[in-house]
């Protein structure tokens, strides 16, 4: 999908074709769309293809006046996926006349900017727009970590009475997502530190302050991910013990119930045999047998209760 944006009065508007100072957003591109962007911007096809590699690391490189920045972004996977959250590379490319973003899927960071979550966006100010993408990316990680923490709380509530491994597997998936987040955030931090140190593009004082804000937000995201990951790691063993204890409680209850049911079965079995039994012709023998069953079962139930077996 190929979309052209141009800012008017600090607001993004879609345009039909390439214009000077525009922002070209390329998501889930076809080979034909990449060729169109390469022809319009002069960018090498290799540059445009690098961000489409899911294993591409966060980095930047400059060659022949073309600047490529790749950062890791978070995104939520469909419910049927193996893990709830993952990361995907987002490429930001600078040319003399426009800015290009490339991603192998619909990127939430780009969606947020297009949706107006950043108040003022100027597509002609490529450096400022790049820093705004950095900032929104760090904020997206924070948002997703908060969602993960809420999912952990909901799963923890279900674990109190669970006897299955489903909830533990959900926690394992969340923990894997946090590992991916931590790896991506640290790689982004190294990349942005190099951007600040090497000054790969011109930054005014306001831009430098914005980059500092980005680094602070990214550091906060790293700390939040670290805390959430440590909590999950320490809780996994406890949760496994809780599930094992819940299973033991169920087995214990079933065992007690089986014993209480077996006593009346034994008594009625004895009096139901086809052999002569003393007093079997007595007119009050039936209520006596019933009373005997109730009495024995009641005594056993009281003993089990005193022993806290149920």
Phi, psi and omega in degrees: 000129185239123183227138178251134178234147173218137182272137175228114183065031180082003179246140180280138175226145180279136175240162188274342186209175181290131173226158180297133179083015182269173174243121180258119179254123182241114180232135184046056188283153169269169179297325179294320179293321177297321178295322178296314180297319179298320181290322184282328186254342184082006178286144177292145178298328178297318178300318181289336184270338182305313182293347181280350177281118183295342181261008181293136181271163178289127183191177170216154176207149180234135180205129177053042178078004179253132182247128177241125175238129177240127176230154179273134179237154180266153174204154181268133179271160175300158185299332182278359183283165181292326179230153183283330183226149177213182178237153180217141179289142172239122179265134176239118185241133179254133168236177180292339188240351183196174173240140182234133172245138183229132177212149183283353180210176177292117188266129181293332179294314177296319180300321180294318179294317180294328181284358176090016179285345169256123191299307186240122180231127177241111182293335179287337178268083187297320182294316179296318179296323177298316179294326176293325174294319175303312184296313181295328178296316178297321178294324178297320177299318179298317180298315182292325177295321177297321177297320178297318179299322178294321178295322177298317180298317179295318179294322179298321178297320180288332183292339183299330181238013185276146173238013182245169178269359185302314182292322177296321178294324176297318178295323178296319178296319178296322179295322177297319177299320179295325177296316177297320179298313182298317179298316181293317182294319178293322177294319177297321180298315179298318180297315182289328174297321177292322176301317180291318184288317185272349180047063185291341172218161184293132179231128173281176182301320179294324178293320179296320177296321179295320178295322175298318177298321179297315180296323178294314179298319180294321178295321177297319178297319178299317180295318179296318179296318179298317179296313181297320180293319179295320179297315180297318181297316181288333183275339186300314179296321179296317180295322178297321177293323178297315179298317179298319179294321178297321177296318179298322179297319179295315180297319180296318179297318178296321180295315179298316180298319179298319180294316181295326179283329183291329182296306177301324179297319180295315183294313179294330177294320179296313182282353178261003180287151182274051176225154180295134179233138181303141176064017182289343178264002180292137185295337181257015183293323182297309177296332177294317179296317179298315179297321178298317179297314181296319182295312181296315179297320179296318179298314179297319179298320179294318179298315180297323179295317179294328178278003180057039178276348173204000000 
